[in-house]
């Protein structure tokens, strides 16, 4: 009995112990879970504490930097204040000078305003004086014209009286004086050839030059011979007939066609690249000038002489007169629309256009009337050339009758043509400068010259030679004589005297010499 009770108690005790262990394990498990949660929270807190420590460290560094910067700022401010204190006197001086300058500027503005009022007054007076001068000039020109007419009649009367006094039959006295040649020339050269040109004056060489016993008159141009225009009908095909039947230079063997021109054509001692390129540049700018109308305003005589003026017998006619010229300037215009015929007829004229200046002889193109009837032929280098014809529409015209030069501006709206010509003109002037400097000292010894022209109105030819005489004119300029080849159609061509500059070919003398413009 006792034993059973003991076993029962033991079992109960075991059950109690077992239950207690389970309860204890459950509590331990909950405790472990709480410990784990607490450990996680501690870890999070540690991380937060680390961040706070880092922030505190950074803040401490920033604070140290701020303290250092504050110290530097205070030191810099102290330096600036010291410099400002030192410069107060300089600033005061600058203010004083600025005030003085301001006062001077105000005084200057007042003076300029007064000058402007004076200029307006002077301009007004100048306009009045210019108008009076124009009126006076017109009256003087009228008086001079009357005087020239009177002088001409007096010269004729005096000449007739002299002839009567010397017992000369005035009916056999020629109307125009004959020239003589240079007294240093040979007897063969002194023989005067008869002129075959219809109604042209015989040459006139002034006594001032020592070349004639003909008395010079006031403002005499000193040398007047025969022009070398190619005068023909209205058919351009006739020009080649004149070329093949030429009597002045049969065969034209002394001319050099431009497409066969080589360095070897230059004289020995002058075969250098700059001179060769200069001649080629002149070739590119040389033009044929065909004039289809002769101005009715051409004078009867050369100014202040009794020498008949060139082509006076053709005044008002529509003969074709051919010569040469040279382009020497290209300017882009900024004045409205292009005035060329094509643009004016299109109804939509180009606003981009250029003015091209052409130089020639006044005896070829005498005035705007003749210029506007002219046609320029560019790049006419041989029979197969793709030449360019430009109808002249002049915007300005200038001439000097005594010097026998004229130039005019024609127009084009061909942009490529204008660009090519402009480049060629610039290249030409660069080469002119180089050659002038190269031959300045030797120019009177070598006397080298060249001409590029359109003989008989045909394709371009080059002639190279030497000038003979340099004749001083009354105004201080010079004309040159030469035997370098020219033909009808060469009038107006650019004559380049190496080391001197550019002239225009005027004509030929009965003696065989050719002569230039002033």
C-alpha positions in Angstrom: 0.0 0.0 0.0 2.7 2.3 1.0 4.6 1.4 -2.0 1.8 2.2 -4.4 1.4 5.6 -2.7 5.1 6.3 -3.1 5.0 5.4 -6.7 2.0 7.6 -7.2 3.7 10.5 -5.5 6.8 9.9 -7.5 4.8 10.0 -10.7 3.0 13.1 -9.6 6.4 14.6 -8.7 7.7 13.7 -12.1 4.7 15.2 -13.7 5.1 18.3 -11.7 8.8 18.5 -12.5 8.1 17.9 -16.2 5.5 20.6 -16.2 7.9 22.9 -14.4 10.6 22.2 -17.0 8.3 22.9 -19.9 7.1 26.1 -18.2 10.7 27.0 -17.6 11.7 26.3 -21.2 8.9 28.4 -22.4 10.0 31.3 -20.2 13.6 30.8 -21.3 12.5 30.8 -24.9 10.6 34.0 -24.4 13.5 35.5 -22.5 15.8 34.6 -25.4 13.5 36.2 -27.9 13.4 39.3 -25.8 17.2 39.3 -25.6 17.4 39.0 -29.4 15.0 42.0 -29.8 17.0 43.9 -27.2 20.3 43.0 -29.1 18.8 44.3 -32.4 17.7 47.6 -30.7 21.2 47.9 -29.2 22.8 47.4 -32.6 20.5 50.1 -34.1 21.3 52.4 -31.3 25.1 51.8 -31.7 24.8 52.8 -35.4 22.9 55.9 -34.5 25.5 56.7 -31.9 28.3 56.2 -34.5 26.5 58.6 -36.8 26.1 61.1 -34.1 29.8 60.8 -33.2 30.7 61.4 -36.9 28.5 64.4 -37.1 30.0 65.7 -33.9 33.4 65.2 -35.3 32.5 67.0 -38.6 30.9 69.8 -36.7 34.0 70.2 -34.6 36.1 70.4 -37.8 33.8 72.9 -39.4 33.8 75.0 -36.2 37.6 75.0 -36.2 37.6 76.0 -39.9 35.0 78.7 -39.3 37.2 80.0 -36.4 40.2 80.0 -38.7 38.3 81.7 -41.5 36.9 84.3 -39.1 40.5 85.0 -38.1 41.6 85.4 -41.8 38.6 87.6 -42.6 39.4 89.8 -39.7 43.0 90.0 -40.7 42.1 90.8 -44.4 39.6 93.4 -43.3 42.2 95.0 -41.1 44.6 95.1 -44.2 41.9 96.6 -46.4 41.0 99.2 -43.9 44.6 100.1 -43.6 45.0 100.4 -47.4 41.8 102.4 -47.7 43.1 104.7 -45.0 46.4 105.1 -46.8 44.7 105.9 -50.2 42.2 108.5 -49.0 44.5 111.3 -50.1 44.9 109.7 -53.6 41.1 109.3 -53.9 40.6 112.9 -53.0 43.2 113.9 -55.6 41.5 111.7 -58.3 38.1 113.3 -57.5 39.7 116.7 -58.0 41.2 115.7 -61.3 37.9 114.1 -62.5 36.1 117.3 -61.6 38.6 119.3 -63.7 38.3 116.9 -66.6 34.5 117.1 -66.5 34.7 120.8 -66.6 37.1 120.6 -69.6 34.7 118.2 -71.4 31.8 120.6 -70.9 33.9 123.5 -72.2 34.9 121.4 -75.3 31.3 120.5 -76.0 30.4 124.1 -75.9 33.2 124.9 -78.3 32.2 122.1 -80.7 28.6 123.3 -80.7 29.9 126.8 -81.6 32.1 125.2 -84.3 29.1 123.4 -85.7 27.2 126.6 -85.9 30.2 128.3 -87.6 30.5 125.3 -90.1 26.8 125.6 -91.0 27.3 129.3 -91.6 30.5 128.7 -93.7 28.8 125.9 -95.6 25.9 128.2 -96.4 28.3 130.9 -97.6 30.4 128.3 -99.5 27.3 127.1 -101.4 26.6 130.7 -102.4 30.2 131.2 -103.5 30.2 127.9 -105.5 27.1 128.9 -107.3 28.6 132.3 -108.1 31.8 130.5 -109.2 29.8 128.3 -111.5 28.1 131.3 -113.0 31.4 133.0 -113.4 33.0 129.9 -114.9 30.3 129.7 -117.5 30.9 133.3 -118.4 34.7 132.7 -118.5 34.2 129.7 -120.8 32.1 131.8 -123.1 34.8 134.5 -123.1 37.6 132.0 -123.7 35.7 130.4 -126.6 35.2 133.8 -128.1 38.8 134.6 -127.5 39.9 131.3 -129.1 37.8 132.0 -132.1 39.3 135.5 -132.4 42.8 134.1 -131.8 42.3 131.6 -134.6 41.1 134.2 -137.0 44.1 136.5 -136.0 46.6 133.7 -136.5 45.2 133.0 -139.9 45.3 136.7 -140.8 48.9 137.1 -139.4 50.1 134.0 -141.3 48.6 135.4 -144.5 50.2 138.8 -143.9 53.6 137.1 -143.3 53.3 135.2 -146.5 52.3 138.3 -148.4 55.3 140.2 -146.9 57.6 137.4 -147.9 56.2 137.3 -151.4 54.7 133.8 -151.0 51.6 132.8 -152.9 49.1 132.2 -150.2 47.1 130.0 -152.4 49.8 127.4 -152.3 50.3 127.6 -148.5 49.0 124.4 -146.9 46.3 124.8 -144.3 48.1 122.6 -141.7 51.9 122.8 -140.9 54.2 119.9 -141.6 56.3 118.5 -138.8 60.0 117.8 -138.8 61.8 115.1 -137.0 64.5 115.1 -134.4 67.6 116.9 -135.7 69.7 114.0 -134.4 68.0 111.5 -136.6 69.5 110.3 -139.8 68.7 111.9 -143.2 66.5 108.8 -144.2 64.5 109.2 -141.0 64.1 112.9 -141.7 62.3 112.3 -145.0 58.6 112.8 -144.3 56.2 110.2 -145.7 53.0 111.2 -147.3 49.9 110.5 -145.3 47.3 108.2 -146.9 44.6 108.9 -144.3 41.6 110.7 -145.6 41.0 114.2 -144.3 43.5 113.8 -141.4 45.9 116.6 -140.4 49.6 116.3 -141.1 51.7 115.9 -137.9 52.4 118.9 -135.8 55.5 119.0 -133.7 56.1 122.0 -131.5 59.2 124.2 -131.7 59.5 124.0 -127.9 60.7 120.4 -128.2 63.3 121.4 -130.8 61.8 119.1 -133.3 60.2 121.7 -135.7 60.5 125.2 -137.0 56.7 125.7 -136.6 56.0 128.4 -134.0 54.3 127.0 -130.9 51.1 128.5 -129.6 49.9 128.9 -126.0 48.9 125.5 -124.4 50.0 123.6 -127.5 49.9 119.8 -126.9 53.4 119.8 -128.6 52.9 116.5 -130.5 49.9 115.9 -132.7 50.2 113.3 -135.5 47.6 110.8 -136.8 45.3 108.8 -134.6 45.4 105.0 -134.9 41.8 104.1 -134.7 40.5 101.5 -137.1 37.7 103.3 -138.9 35.5 101.1 -141.1 31.9 100.5 -142.0 29.4 98.9 -139.6 30.4 95.4 -140.5 32.9 93.9 -138.0 34.0 91.2 -140.5 35.8 94.0 -142.4 38.3 94.2 -139.6 40.1 91.0 -140.7 40.4 92.5 -144.2 42.2 95.5 -142.7 44.4 93.1 -140.7 45.5 91.1 -143.8 45.9 94.2 -146.0 47.9 96.3 -143.4 50.6 98.4 -145.0 52.2 99.7 -141.8 53.2 96.3 -140.5 52.6 93.7 -143.3 52.2 90.3 -141.8 52.4 91.7 -138.3 55.6 89.6 -137.7 56.9 91.9 -135.0 53.8 91.4 -132.9 53.6 88.5 -130.4 50.2 86.7 -130.2 49.3 86.6 -126.5 48.8 82.8 -126.5 52.4 82.2 -127.7 54.1 84.7 -125.4 57.0 83.2 -123.6 59.9 84.3 -121.4 62.3 84.2 -124.3 60.4 87.0 -126.0 61.8 89.4 -123.3 65.2 91.0 -124.0 68.2 89.5 -122.3 68.8 90.9 -118.9 65.0 91.4 -118.4 63.9 87.8 -118.4 62.5 87.8 -114.8 59.3 86.4 -113.5 57.8 89.7 -112.2 58.1 91.5 -115.6 56.8 88.4 -117.4 53.8 88.2 -115.1 53.2 92.0 -115.4 52.8 91.7 -119.2 50.4 88.7 -118.7 48.4 90.7 -116.1 48.1 93.6 -118.6 46.9 91.0 -121.3 44.1 89.9 -119.0 42.9 93.5 -118.4 43.2 94.8 -122.0 39.9 95.2 -123.9 38.9 96.0 -127.4 36.8 99.2 -127.6 34.3 99.5 -130.5 32.6 102.8 -130.8 29.6 103.1 -133.2 28.9 106.8 -132.9 31.0 109.9 -133.2 30.0 112.8 -131.0 28.7 115.9 -132.8 30.4 117.9 -130.0 33.9 117.0 -131.0 35.8 120.3 -131.5 37.0 121.5 -134.9 40.6 122.1 -133.6 42.8 121.0 -130.7 42.5 123.5 -127.9 44.2 126.8 -128.5 45.7 125.6 -131.8 44.8 125.7 -135.5 45.4 121.9 -135.8 42.2 120.0 -136.8 41.0 117.7 -134.1 40.8 113.9 -134.8 37.8 112.6 -136.6 36.1 116.0 -136.8 35.0 115.0 -140.3 33.1 112.1 -138.8 31.1 114.2 -136.3 27.6 112.8 -135.9 28.3 109.7 -138.0 27.8 106.1 -137.1 31.1 104.7 -138.5 32.6 101.8 -136.6 35.8 103.1 -134.9 37.9 100.5 -133.1 40.7 100.9 -130.6 41.9 99.5 -127.3 41.7 100.2 -123.6 42.6 98.7 -120.2 40.5 97.9 -117.1 42.1 99.5 -114.0 39.5 99.5 -111.3 36.5 97.4 -110.2 34.1 98.9 -107.5 31.0 97.2 -106.0 28.2 99.7 -106.2 25.8 100.4 -103.3 23.5 102.7 -105.2 20.2 101.0 -106.1 19.7 98.5 -108.8 21.9 97.6 -111.7 21.4 100.0 -114.6 22.6 97.6 -117.4 20.3 97.0 -120.4 19.5 93.4 -119.4 18.5 94.4 -115.9 16.5 97.4 -117.0 14.5 95.3 -119.5 14.0 92.3 -117.1 11.7 94.2 -114.7 13.7 92.6 -111.9 17.1 94.3 -111.9 19.9 92.9 -109.8 20.8 94.8 -106.6 24.4 93.4 -106.8 26.4 95.2 -109.5 29.8 96.6 -110.1 31.4 99.6 -111.8 34.4 98.8 -114.1 36.7 101.7 -114.9 38.3 101.6 -118.4 41.1 103.9 -119.5 41.7 104.8 -123.1 42.6 107.7 -125.4 40.3 110.7 -125.6 40.6 110.7 -129.4 38.9 107.3 -129.4 36.2 107.9 -126.7 35.6 111.6 -126.6 32.5 111.8 -124.4 29.6 110.0 -122.7 27.7 109.9 -126.0 30.5 107.9 -127.6 31.0 105.8 -124.5 27.4 104.8 -124.4 27.6 103.6 -128.0 30.6 101.5 -127.3 31.0 97.8 -126.7 33.9 96.3 -124.7 35.3 92.9 -125.7 37.1 91.1 -123.0 39.4 88.0 -123.2 39.6 88.2 -127.0 43.0 86.5 -127.1 42.8 84.5 -130.3 40.4 83.4 -133.0 38.9 80.6 -130.9 38.6 82.7 -127.7 35.3 82.7 -125.7 35.4 86.4 -125.5 32.9 88.4 -123.3 31.1 91.4 -124.8 29.9 94.1 -122.4 27.6 96.9 -123.6 28.8 100.1 -122.0 26.4 101.9 -119.7 28.5 104.8 -118.3 28.0 106.1 -114.8 30.8 108.6 -115.0 33.1 110.0 -117.7 36.3 111.9 -117.6 38.6 113.3 -120.3 41.6 115.5 -120.8 41.8 116.6 -124.4 45.3 118.1 -124.3 46.7 115.0 -122.6 44.6 112.8 -124.9 43.3 110.5 -122.1 39.8 109.5 -121.1 38.3 107.0 -118.8 34.8 105.9 -118.0 32.9 103.5 -115.7 30.8 100.8 -117.3 28.6 98.4 -115.3 28.1 94.6 -114.9 26.0 92.4 -112.6 28.0 89.3 -113.5 29.4 88.4 -110.0 32.1 86.0 -111.3 33.3 88.4 -114.0 33.5 91.2 -111.4 35.4 88.9 -109.0 37.9 87.8 -111.7 38.6 91.3 -112.9 38.9 92.6 -109.3 41.5 89.9 -108.5 43.3 90.7 -111.8 43.5 94.4 -111.1 44.9 93.9 -107.6 47.5 91.5 -109.0 48.4 94.0 -111.7 49.0 96.8 -109.2 51.2 94.5 -107.0 53.3 93.7 -110.0 53.5 97.4 -111.1 55.0 98.3 -107.8 57.6 95.5 -107.9 58.7 96.4 -111.4 58.8 100.1 -110.7 61.1 99.6 -107.8 63.2 97.1 -109.8 63.8 99.3 -112.9 63.6 102.8 -111.4 67.3 103.5 -111.6 67.9 101.8 -115.0 64.8 103.1 -116.7 66.5 105.8 -118.8 69.3 103.3 -119.8 67.2 100.3 -120.9 64.2 102.3 -122.1 62.2 99.1 -122.1 58.5 99.3 -122.9 55.6 97.1 -124.0 52.1 97.5 -125.5 49.1 95.2 -125.5 46.5 96.1 -128.0 43.9 94.9 -130.6 45.5 95.8 -134.0 42.7 96.4 -136.6 40.2 95.4 -133.9 41.3 91.8 -134.1 42.6 89.6 -131.3 45.3 90.8 -128.8 48.9 91.2 -129.7 52.0 92.1 -127.6 54.7 94.4 -128.9 58.0 94.9 -127.0 60.6 97.6 -127.7 62.3 100.7 -126.5 61.1 104.3 -126.2 63.0 107.0 -128.0 62.3 110.5 -126.7 60.8 111.7 -123.5 59.3 115.2 -124.2 58.3 117.5 -121.3 55.0 119.2 -121.7 54.0 122.7 -120.6 52.2 121.3 -117.5 55.3 119.3 -116.4 54.0 115.9 -117.6 55.8 113.9 -120.3 55.0 112.2 -123.6 57.1 109.5 -125.1 57.9 108.6 -128.7 58.8 105.1 -129.8 59.2 102.7 -132.7 57.5 99.8 -130.9 54.9 98.3 -133.2 51.4 99.6 -133.3 48.6 99.6 -135.9 45.2 101.1 -136.5 43.2 99.7 -133.6 46.0 100.3 -131.1 44.8 103.8 -130.1 44.0 103.9 -126.4 46.1 100.8 -125.6 48.0 100.9 -122.3 51.7 101.9 -123.0 53.9 100.6 -120.2 57.3 102.3 -119.9 59.1 100.1 -117.5 60.3 102.1 -114.5 58.0 105.0 -115.4 54.4 103.9 -115.4 51.4 103.6 -117.8 50.3 106.0 -120.6 47.9 105.5 -123.4 48.8 105.1 -127.1 47.7 108.2 -129.0 48.9 107.8 -132.6 51.7 107.9 -135.1 53.8 110.6 -136.7 54.5 110.8 -140.4 58.2 110.3 -139.5 57.4 106.8 -138.5 57.5 107.3 -134.8 54.6 106.5 -132.5 53.7 108.7 -129.5 51.9 108.3 -126.2 49.5 110.4 -124.2 50.8 112.6 -121.4 
